Amino acid sequence: MQAEGRDQVNGSVSRSHRWGLILAGGDGKRLLPLTRRIAGDDRPKQFCAVLGDETLLNQTQRRISRLIQPWRTLVVLTSTHQPYYADEVAGIASSRLLIQPSNQGTAPAILYSLLRLREMDPEGVVAFFPSDHYFSDDEIFADHIDAAYAAAVSRPEVVVLLGIPPETPEVEYGWIEPGAPLGQPVPDSVSCVDHFWEKPSPTLASQLMERGCLWNSFVMVGYIHAFLNLISHALPGLLNTFEAIRTSLFTAHERAALQDLYSGIRSANFSQDVLSLQPNGLAVLRATGLGWSDLGEPGRVLSVIERKGVQTDWEVQSRVHGDGGMLVRKSVSV
């Protein structure tokens, strides 16, 4: 991208090709013991007010609204969750909602959204945001995302991951081992990726923490073609399957074509099946001061509440329940 791709006032990436994609199609099974108690049903966590009085999806939308225009923000959903999200997305244009027939993991969800975006804006730079994460400082978050967009525009061949300095040797996260700085004009906070470790053993996680490795937040920024290049090397069969329905996109036949496609593909995880296999196509931005947590398990939710001062109105009980072994304490209200 040439000089006109930058805002002349503050040096940030021009928003004319900036897109955001919220991933909200997951089932949230590990958090169901807690979300059942909060909402009284089996809704996935992103449609539940886990922290505060907003759902996690609403919090995500609000968080990124300062970065990306609403009409350039798309949401990936799954049709089986429609009873839980119908009211929540009622005010969003249908063109901004990408509805999967079923949840087949993050790789198909990301690929479907990329191919649709390619038809809308082939030169687009897109950021992917999970809808079930917590950040304690939205302003610092926005600064880091702006920096990631700028790095992606400067180095259009790579996908930039937001890497979080670890607090514990977590075994359920992906870990990123930074290499040399990506180089000018990108700041030194952005590095090449030497290795990507998906859910390491406890021993390895401790070693990675000592070596200065970072948690993978799964927030990613890059050109559409950079993401598709990663997928073409890691999952060429899946890419070819989606490419076969390209002529159906944005037509009356899209829903039926997508239904047939999803009925014949296997579940695939973007971190495990794409990112971990393609470190040379990645860069990582060391993102400090975010107070980040992946709210994948009840224990992490309680950790955010207790250690980071998040307010919540729901009550939890001080015993281990049989539905998932959830250990919680009574009357949390910070």
Summary of the structure (lengths in Angstrom):
residues: 334
radius of gyration: 19.5
end to end distance: 47.1
largest distance: 59.4
contacts: 1074
relative contact order: 0.16
helix: 41%
strand: 20%
